[in-house]
């Protein structure tokens, strides 16, 4: 009798699986490569808080920032293997899974994050979230960071000819590789976690990134000049394992979806502020000099990077490029 009143034993006695009675929360891991004080870092923390609140006791979300669990080289594979449930790689890091998302790497495609946002919210933008489903990757949201700036260890960085022959760290992206080659520079694909040291030791001369990443990774301490080129965008897609997601109990999937939508709004609102503040902090630190550009200078960068469009338009799809341009 006594045995039968205990939940677990009762469950066992009537043939329920153990977990139904034990009710320990489902552990869900979220891994990313940036620092906590960044738009992505804050959005991930918000997602954890909201998911745990909405699903009271049913899930525990563990967030691992700064490549602590998985870095660029492993994180996509880890999602597919089920070793982590959520990641949010930059849109430049999906080209092994789809050529379409390469769209976002086309130089000077978007004038500002508002334009990026309006494309992402369009039917074609939303469809890209599902463009890797055949590979078992499902996109749940776009998260913003911001526009990219170009930095080097040289004093002069005003025009494209100033980067000729220099080595640049790039993300895992053939479009970005072509972008630097078009300017006669030497691009090198490298994981985010290795960039600071590569800049510090001179393995590479420069890199491209948002103010937020340049500040939070301290790249500004090991670079001489940062040109305010705004030549491209770093934004993210939060992705999960499609089979895992589809197999979740409906209430958990619903709670996670709601948490994701709210965390997205929160992080996307912060992104502009982070980049603005971090730009100011870099300026007042007095280490790297910020090189402002005239309209003429910007036109020169745009022209130098133009060949990339022709090269990738076919792979990406002209319809998509046109839709993005319209939104921009
Ligand atoms: C980079 O690799 O430079 C960025 O994609 C890092 C990030 O996640 O913002």
Boltz pocket constraint, residues with backbone or C-beta under 6 A from the ligand:
constraints:
  - pocket:
      binder: B
      contacts: [[A, 33], [A, 34], [A, 88], [A, 89], [A, 90], [A, 145], [A, 171], [A, 190], [A, 191], [A, 192], [A, 208], [A, 209], [A, 213], [A, 234]]
      max_distance: 6.0
